[in-house]
Amino acid sequence: QVRLVESGGGSVQAGDSLRLSCAGSGVTFDYDRIVWFRQAPGNDREGVASLFGRDTYYADGVKGRFAISRGNARNRVYLQMDNLKPEDTAIYYCAAGFDGQWWQWEQEEKYKYWGQGTQVTVSS
């Protein structure tokens, strides 16, 4: 049984940093594309950052501020978020089980497994 568990969310001020963690079981992160999505109230879920092997992709709005990386522990991926802005406020989800082409990494329907999400709130 596959399980993804996100942690590390919280309430911070604009300009602060947070590091989100995604821990997986029942799935091998080494051979899968792991992506962080987020969903703000009233908005569609959007892809934020993708990691596959050494390849990373980022949404335009987070380039230069967010960094996705693999942890030393197996099946753990992090999202380092720096210089947070109020518009980053959302529930952040970890996704795995990708079935698509690399250019489809932002398409949520291409992922089979999802975590429960962790709330990030950034106040001005």
Salt bridges, closest charged atoms under 4 A:
GLU46 OE2 - ARG38 NE 2.66
ASP60 OD1 - LYS63 NZ 3.11
ASP88 OD1 - ARG38 NH1 2.90
ASP88 OD2 - ARG65 NH1 2.73
GLU108 OE1 - ARG45 NH2 3.16
